[in-house]
Amino acid sequence: MDKINFDRKRFKKIIFTMSTKKFNPSNPESLIYENDLLKITVLGGIKLEGLDRMRSTLKIELKNTSVPPVRHNLDLYNDSQCEKLIRKTAEKLETGTSIIAASLSELTESLEVYRLERVQETQPQPLQTPKLSKEEKEAALSLLTAKDLLLITNNYIGKSGIVGEENNRLLMYLIFTSRKREQPLHIVSLASSGTGKTHLQEGVAKLIPDEDKIELTTLSENAFYYFGQRELKNKLILIEDLDGAENVLYPLRELQSKKKISKTIAHKSTNGETKTMHLVVEGPVSVAGCTTKEQIYEDNANRSFLIYLDESQQQDNRIMEYQRLRSAGKVNTAEEHQAAELLCNVQRLLEPIRVVNPYAKDLIIPKEVLKPRRTNNHYLQFIEAVTFYHQHQREQKVDEITGELYIETTLEDIKNANQLLKDILLRKSDDLTGACRNYFEKLKLYLIGRKDNNSQPGSGFTNREMSLKLRIPISTVKRHHYDLYNCGYLRVSKKDKLKGYEYEIVSYEEYKQLQAGITGVLEESLKRLSASDQPSSPKAAQQENEPLKPQKTKRVSKAAQ
């Protein structure tokens, strides 16, 4: 057998003579290449990963002949292996080496194109922001410029299918909106199993555009480090169950605080050399999660707003009534979809812009708050988030030093923020966990309403009695009573070897007093700011009633245009 001669002119002549060339990729497990002389089948297809090699099993047969085909496994990018296959095939099929070499070259080029196309198809494509129609843009802008924006927004949230939880759902929606800012806020929903915390989070997340959120169910320990460098920037990260994501809470905390995580790993290159690779993922991100735990790790809790779901009988009745109506086909699902789509479009019209709060230096939080430093920052950031949501109702101003556009917080923003955050600040001022506090308030209501001839409201009670009356496992009741006793909310009124301890409540008014104190501090701050914001003289009043002078430069947002 003569040595293979890849003379260029002869090679081109052979390619020209093979007038009929055809590559059939219809079956990924059996790729077929044909020309006038040969039929080559790639058995088992080719791997899409590792573009530096092309391992394949070939079946080469001569057309219109009874000569048995040649089957061989090789790397088509390995010149030595290809040369051996060409010689072997030419000998068995009794044909020229140049014809086989040209056919293999054509096959390799076809496989390269096929593989690159498949790789592009299998790679996830980033979601593109859809272009809003004129009608969609006008509807969203009309909502954003409405007088009672937060009230109307909350109504639309309800129309989208979220029943009850009026305060929590609006609070969560505004926190999700903060993902577009440099200092996003985070939220954790706490409630017992089956109370709808995941449903609430998913329902509000439905009002955020798909291109701005990432929903996660399970995560490996290093999952966050393998996102693209800017893939998470200004995204909303939704974790269905924080209890099953404990292994990723550390990088998540770093993303929340430092707005960036990094990791150095050892990586082996294709030529076998081991090198270090530095992985960097940038934020900021807004994080939301759900948990059934009564309290979560302190470092995670301090970085987030903690909301406790309504577990009352009234909320149960509202949800069950909605479920019955939906099952009976009485719920207008098209209207729900329209409300959700409108709020998504509202989110798309919000643009990143700096918020300045001129009243910040005079705002204070209640001294009862247990973690005042971070809580104070969260309080100020939430006020800014409310202002940010009202950006289409605020005049854009220009910082004369930096030239940066900004909008200013109003007293109305502070009032709305105070109304939404009263329960949050109350919980942060309480030395009981949310679950224990909920139980304690149920216990108070039961004892006040108890109509027993042998015992007056507020008299003693036992673990067993509360377990039966409130339908709570006795182990949970004992744990709550232990915590309440240690915190000084219960005292032991009687000890009985057979019946066990009998308890009494120390004060029925302590929670109302705490609530009144926190509400009083917030209202006093707002009242003081309102008074100082009034004109102090007729001249000042005259100046205030004069039309606003134009700013140095004034721009209108793209959405308003």
C-alpha positions in Angstrom: 0.0 0.0 0.0 1.4 3.3 -1.0 2.0 6.0 1.6 -0.9 8.5 1.9 -0.3 11.5 -0.4 -2.2 14.6 0.6 -1.2 16.5 -2.6 -3.4 19.6 -2.6 -4.4 19.5 -6.3 -5.2 15.8 -6.2 -7.3 16.3 -3.0 -9.3 19.1 -4.6 -10.0 16.9 -7.7 -11.3 14.1 -5.5 -13.6 16.5 -3.6 -15.0 17.8 -6.9 -15.7 14.3 -8.2 -17.8 13.5 -5.1 -20.7 15.6 -6.4 -23.4 14.2 -4.0 -22.5 15.0 -0.4 -25.2 14.6 2.3 -25.1 14.8 6.1 -28.2 13.5 8.0 -28.3 14.5 11.7 -32.0 13.5 12.2 -31.1 10.7 14.6 -28.6 12.0 17.2 -27.5 8.5 18.0 -26.8 7.6 14.4 -25.4 10.5 12.3 -25.0 9.6 8.6 -22.7 11.1 6.0 -22.9 10.0 2.4 -21.3 10.8 -0.9 -21.3 9.0 -4.3 -18.9 6.3 -3.1 -19.1 5.9 0.7 -21.6 5.9 3.5 -20.2 6.7 7.0 -22.4 6.2 10.1 -21.3 7.8 13.5 -22.7 5.2 15.9 -23.9 6.6 19.3 -23.5 10.2 18.1 -20.8 12.5 19.5 -20.3 14.1 22.9 -21.2 17.8 23.1 -18.7 18.6 25.9 -15.0 18.7 25.3 -14.7 20.6 22.1 -10.9 19.8 22.0 -11.6 16.2 21.0 -14.1 14.3 18.8 -14.3 10.7 20.0 -16.5 8.7 17.7 -17.3 5.2 16.5 -17.5 5.0 12.8 -19.1 2.4 10.4 -17.6 2.9 7.0 -19.1 1.0 4.0 -18.7 1.1 0.3 -22.0 1.8 -1.5 -23.4 -0.6 -4.1 -21.1 -3.5 -3.0 -21.2 -6.5 -0.8 -17.9 -5.8 0.9 -18.3 -5.9 4.7 -18.2 -2.4 6.3 -15.3 -1.3 8.6 -16.1 -0.4 12.2 -13.6 1.6 14.2 -13.4 3.8 17.3 -11.1 6.8 17.2 -10.6 10.5 17.9 -11.1 12.4 14.6 -8.8 15.1 15.8 -5.9 12.6 16.2 -3.9 12.6 13.0 -2.1 9.3 13.7 -5.4 7.4 14.5 -7.0 8.9 11.3 -4.0 7.8 9.2 -4.2 4.2 10.5 -8.0 4.1 9.9 -7.5 5.4 6.3 -5.0 2.7 5.5 -7.0 0.0 7.2 -10.3 1.0 5.4 -8.6 1.4 2.0 -7.2 -2.1 2.3 -10.5 -3.8 3.4 -12.7 -1.9 1.0 -10.2 -2.0 -1.8 -10.3 1.6 -2.7 -8.0 4.6 -2.8 -6.7 6.2 0.4 -7.3 9.7 -1.0 -11.0 9.1 -1.4 -11.3 7.9 2.2 -9.2 10.8 3.5 -11.4 13.3 1.7 -14.6 11.7 3.0 -13.3 11.7 6.6 -12.4 15.4 6.2 -15.9 16.2 5.0 -17.4 14.2 7.8 -15.3 16.0 10.4 -16.3 19.4 9.2 -20.0 18.4 9.2 -19.7 17.1 12.7 -18.0 20.3 13.9 -20.9 22.4 12.5 -23.5 20.0 14.0 -21.9 20.0 17.4 -21.5 23.8 17.7 -25.2 24.2 16.7 -26.3 21.6 19.3 -24.1 23.3 22.0 -25.8 26.6 21.3 -29.2 25.1 21.4 -28.6 23.4 24.8 -27.1 26.4 26.5 -29.7 28.4 28.5 -30.5 31.7 26.9 -30.8 34.8 29.1 -34.3 36.1 29.3 -34.7 39.3 27.4 -36.9 42.1 28.6 -40.0 42.1 26.5 -40.8 45.4 24.7 -44.0 46.8 26.0 -46.8 47.9 23.7 -48.0 51.5 23.8 -51.2 50.4 25.6 -49.2 48.3 28.2 -46.8 51.2 28.8 -49.7 53.7 29.3 -51.5 51.4 31.7 -48.4 50.8 33.9 -47.5 54.5 33.8 -51.1 55.4 34.8 -50.8 53.2 37.9 -47.4 54.6 38.8 -48.7 58.2 38.7 -51.9 57.4 40.6 -52.6 59.4 43.8 -53.0 56.4 46.2 -50.3 54.3 44.6 -49.7 51.9 47.4 -53.4 51.4 48.1 -54.1 50.7 44.4 -51.0 48.4 44.2 -52.2 46.4 47.1 -55.6 46.0 45.5 -54.1 44.7 42.4 -52.0 42.3 44.4 -55.2 41.0 45.9 -56.8 40.8 42.4 -53.8 38.6 41.3 -55.0 35.8 43.6 -53.4 36.5 47.0 -56.0 36.2 49.7 -55.6 38.3 52.9 -52.2 39.2 54.3 -52.7 42.8 53.1 -49.8 44.2 55.1 -47.3 41.4 54.4 -48.0 41.1 50.7 -47.4 44.9 50.1 -44.4 44.9 52.3 -42.9 41.9 50.3 -43.7 43.5 47.0 -41.9 46.7 47.9 -38.9 44.7 49.2 -38.8 42.8 45.9 -38.9 46.1 44.1 -35.7 47.2 46.0 -33.7 44.7 44.0 -33.1 47.5 41.5 -31.3 49.7 44.1 -27.7 49.6 45.3 -28.9 48.6 48.8 -31.6 45.9 48.2 -33.7 44.6 51.1 -34.3 41.0 52.1 -37.2 39.1 53.6 -37.9 35.8 55.4 -41.4 34.4 55.9 -41.9 32.4 59.1 -44.9 30.2 59.9 -45.8 26.7 60.8 -46.2 24.1 58.0 -49.3 24.3 55.8 -50.1 28.0 56.5 -49.3 29.3 53.0 -45.9 31.0 53.5 -44.5 29.5 50.2 -47.8 30.4 48.5 -47.5 34.0 49.6 -43.9 34.2 48.4 -44.7 32.6 45.1 -47.7 34.7 44.6 -45.8 38.0 45.1 -42.9 36.7 43.0 -45.3 36.2 40.2 -45.7 40.0 40.1 -41.9 40.4 39.3 -40.7 39.9 35.7 -39.2 36.6 34.9 -36.0 38.2 33.7 -35.4 39.8 37.1 -35.7 36.7 39.3 -34.1 33.3 40.0 -36.2 30.7 41.8 -34.3 27.9 43.6 -35.5 24.8 45.3 -32.3 22.9 46.2 -28.7 24.2 46.2 -25.3 22.5 46.4 -22.7 24.0 48.7 -20.8 25.9 46.0 -23.7 26.6 43.6 -23.5 30.4 44.0 -19.9 30.6 43.0 -20.6 29.1 39.5 -23.0 31.7 38.3 -21.7 34.2 35.7 -19.9 37.2 37.2 -22.8 39.6 36.6 -25.6 37.0 36.2 -27.0 37.7 39.7 -26.7 41.5 39.6 -29.9 43.2 40.7 -31.7 39.9 40.7 -34.4 38.6 43.1 -33.3 35.2 44.5 -36.2 33.1 45.8 -35.5 30.2 48.0 -38.5 27.9 48.6 -37.2 26.3 51.8 -34.4 27.9 53.8 -34.4 24.8 56.1 -32.9 22.7 53.2 -30.4 25.4 52.1 -28.3 25.7 55.2 -25.2 24.8 53.3 -25.4 27.9 51.1 -26.4 30.4 53.8 -22.8 31.7 54.2 -22.2 32.7 50.6 -25.8 34.1 50.6 -24.9 36.3 53.7 -21.8 37.5 51.9 -23.8 38.5 48.8 -26.3 40.3 51.0 -23.6 42.3 53.0 -20.6 42.6 50.6 -22.6 42.4 47.4 -19.9 40.1 46.0 -18.5 36.6 46.6 -15.3 35.1 45.4 -13.7 31.7 45.6 -10.3 30.3 44.4 -10.2 26.8 43.1 -7.7 24.4 41.5 -8.5 23.7 37.8 -6.8 21.2 35.5 -6.4 22.4 31.9 -6.7 20.3 28.8 -2.9 19.6 28.7 -3.0 18.3 32.3 -1.5 21.4 34.0 -3.1 22.4 37.3 -3.8 26.1 37.7 -5.7 28.2 40.1 -8.9 29.9 39.0 -10.5 32.9 40.8 -14.4 32.9 40.6 -16.2 36.1 41.3 -19.9 36.7 41.4 -21.2 40.2 41.8 -24.4 41.5 43.4 -26.3 43.2 44.8 -29.2 40.8 45.2 -32.5 40.7 47.0 -33.1 37.4 48.8 -36.4 35.9 49.9 -37.0 32.6 51.7 -39.4 30.6 53.8 -38.9 28.6 57.0 -40.9 26.6 59.5 -38.4 27.3 62.3 -39.5 29.4 65.2 -36.3 31.4 65.0 -33.4 31.4 62.5 -29.7 31.9 62.8 -29.1 35.4 64.1 -26.7 36.5 61.3 -29.4 35.6 58.8 -32.2 37.2 60.8 -30.4 40.5 61.3 -30.0 41.0 57.5 -33.6 40.5 56.7 -37.1 41.6 57.4 -38.9 38.9 59.3 -42.6 38.5 58.7 -45.0 36.2 60.5 -48.0 35.0 58.6 -51.6 35.3 59.8 -52.6 32.0 61.3 -55.9 33.1 62.6 -59.2 31.3 62.0 -60.5 34.3 60.0 -57.6 33.9 57.5 -58.2 30.2 57.3 -61.8 30.9 56.4 -60.9 33.4 53.7 -58.4 31.0 52.1 -60.8 28.1 52.2 -63.6 30.2 50.7 -61.3 31.2 47.8 -60.3 27.6 47.3 -64.0 26.6 47.0 -64.8 29.4 44.6 -61.8 28.5 42.4 -62.8 24.8 42.4 -66.3 25.8 41.4 -65.0 27.9 38.5 -66.2 31.2 40.1 -62.8 32.8 40.1 -61.9 35.0 37.1 -58.4 33.6 36.4 -58.1 35.9 33.3 -58.5 38.9 35.6 -55.9 37.5 37.9 -53.5 37.1 35.1 -54.1 40.6 33.8 -53.5 42.1 37.3 -50.2 40.1 37.6 -49.1 41.2 34.1 -49.8 44.9 34.9 -47.7 44.8 38.1 -44.9 43.1 36.1 -45.0 45.9 33.6 -45.0 48.4 36.4 -41.7 46.9 37.6 -40.2 47.1 34.1 -40.9 50.9 34.0 -39.0 51.5 37.3 -35.5 52.8 36.6 -32.5 52.8 39.0 -32.2 56.3 40.5 -30.7 57.6 43.7 -33.0 58.5 46.6 -32.2 61.2 49.1 -34.1 61.4 52.4 -33.8 65.0 53.7 -35.6 64.0 56.9 -33.3 61.1 57.8 -31.3 62.9 60.5 -34.5 63.5 62.5 -35.9 60.0 62.3 -35.6 57.7 65.3 -36.6 54.2 66.0 -38.1 53.0 69.3 -35.5 52.3 72.0 -37.2 49.0 72.7 -35.8 47.5 69.5 -33.3 44.8 70.4 -30.9 45.2 67.4 -31.0 48.9 66.8 -28.1 49.4 64.5 -29.2 47.1 61.6 -32.9 47.8 62.3 -32.3 51.5 62.0 -30.6 51.0 58.6 -33.4 48.7 57.4 -35.9 51.4 58.5 -34.2 54.1 56.5 -33.7 51.8 53.5 -37.3 50.8 53.4 -38.4 54.5 53.4 -36.1 55.0 50.4 -37.7 51.9 48.8 -41.2 53.5 49.2 -39.8 56.7 47.6 -38.2 54.7 44.8 -41.5 53.1 44.0 -43.0 56.6 43.7 -40.3 57.8 41.3 -42.8 58.8 38.6 -44.4 61.1 41.1 -41.2 62.8 42.3 -39.4 65.7 40.6 -36.0 64.7 39.4 -33.2 66.9 40.8 -29.5 67.1 40.0 -26.6 67.0 42.4 -24.6 70.1 41.3 -21.4 68.5 42.5 -21.6 65.1 40.9 -24.3 65.8 38.2 -26.2 62.7 39.4 -30.0 62.6 39.2 -31.9 62.0 42.4 -35.4 62.2 43.9 -36.3 63.1 47.5 -38.4 61.4 50.1 -41.6 63.1 51.3 -43.4 63.0 54.6 -46.1 60.8 52.9 -43.4 58.2 52.1 -42.4 58.1 55.8 -46.0 57.8 56.9 -46.6 54.9 54.6 -43.4 53.2 55.6 -44.3 53.6 59.3 -47.7 52.0 58.7 -46.1 49.0 57.0 -43.3 48.6 59.4 -45.2 48.8 62.7 -45.5 45.0 63.0 -41.9 44.5 62.0 -40.5 46.9 64.6 -42.9 45.4 67.2 -41.5 41.9 66.5 -37.9 43.2 66.6 -38.7 44.8 70.0 -40.2 41.6 71.5 -38.0 39.2 73.4 -40.2 36.3 72.5 -40.0 34.4 69.2 -42.8 34.9 66.7 -44.3 31.4 67.3 -44.2 31.9 71.1 -45.7 35.3 70.9 -48.5 34.0 68.6 -49.2 31.3 71.2 -49.2 33.7 74.1 -51.8 36.0 72.4 -54.0 33.0 71.7 -53.6 32.0 75.3 -54.7 35.4 76.5 -57.8 35.5 74.3 -58.8 32.0 75.5 -58.4 32.9 79.2 -60.3 36.2 78.8 -63.2 34.5 77.1 -63.3 31.5 79.4 -66.7 31.2 81.0 -66.3 28.7 83.8 -68.1 28.9 87.1 -65.1 27.4 89.0 -62.5 29.8 87.4 -62.5 33.4 86.5 -60.8 34.9 83.4 -57.1 35.0 84.1 -57.0 32.2 86.6 -54.6 29.3 86.5 -54.2 26.8 83.7 -52.1 23.7 83.0 -50.1 22.4 80.1 -52.7 19.6 79.4 -55.6 22.0 79.4 -54.0 24.4 76.9 -53.0 21.5 74.7 -56.6 20.2 74.5 -58.3 23.6 74.2 -56.0 25.2 71.7 -55.4 21.9 69.8 -51.6 22.2 70.0 -49.2 19.3 70.8 -48.4 19.2 74.5 -44.6 19.2 73.7 -45.1 22.5 71.9 -47.2 23.9 74.8 -44.6 22.9 77.4 -41.8 24.6 75.3 -43.8 27.8 75.1 -44.6 27.8 78.8 -41.0 27.2 79.6 -39.9 30.2 77.5 -42.7 32.4 78.9 -41.8 31.5 82.4 -38.1 32.2 81.9 -38.9 35.6 80.3 -41.2 36.6 83.2 -44.5 36.5 81.4 -45.9 33.5 83.5 -45.7 32.6 87.1 -46.4 29.3 88.8 -49.6 29.6 90.9 -49.8 26.0 92.1 -47.8 22.8 92.2 -49.5 19.5 92.1 -47.7 16.1 91.9 -50.5 14.6 90.0 -51.7 17.5 87.7 -48.3 19.2 87.4 -47.7 22.9 87.4 -50.5 25.5 87.2 -49.6 28.8 85.7 -50.9 32.4 85.7 -50.3 35.2 83.3 -48.4 38.1 84.9 -49.8 40.9 82.7 -52.4 40.9 80.0 -51.5 44.4 78.8 -47.7 44.1 78.2 -47.9 43.6 74.4 -50.4 46.4 74.0 -48.2 48.7 76.0 -45.2 47.7 73.8 -47.2 48.3 70.7 -48.5 51.7 71.9 -44.9 52.7 72.8 -43.6 51.9 69.3 -46.5 53.5 67.5 -46.2 56.6 69.7 -42.5 57.0 68.9 -43.2 56.7 65.1 -46.1 59.1 65.2 -44.3 61.6 67.4 -41.3 61.7 64.9 -43.7 62.2 62.0 -45.7 64.9 63.9 -42.5 66.7 64.7 -41.3 66.6 61.1 -44.6 67.8 59.9 -44.5 70.8 62.2 -41.0 71.7 61.3 -41.9 71.4 57.6 -44.6 74.1 57.8 -43.7 77.7 56.8 -42.6 79.7 59.8 -43.5 83.2 58.5 -45.8 84.8 55.9 -42.8 85.4 53.7 -41.8 81.8 53.9 -45.4 80.8 53.1 -45.4 83.1 50.1 -42.2 81.6 48.9 -43.6 78.1 49.3 -46.7 79.0 47.2 -44.5 80.3 44.4 -44.1 78.1 41.4 -41.0 75.9 41.6 -38.0 77.3 39.8 -36.5 75.0 37.1 -33.6 72.9 38.2 -30.1 73.3 36.7 -30.8 70.4 34.4 -34.0 68.4 34.3 -34.7 65.1 32.7 -37.7 63.0 32.3 -37.5 59.2 32.7 -37.7 57.1 29.5 -40.9 55.5 30.7 -42.6 58.9 31.0 -41.5 59.8 27.5 
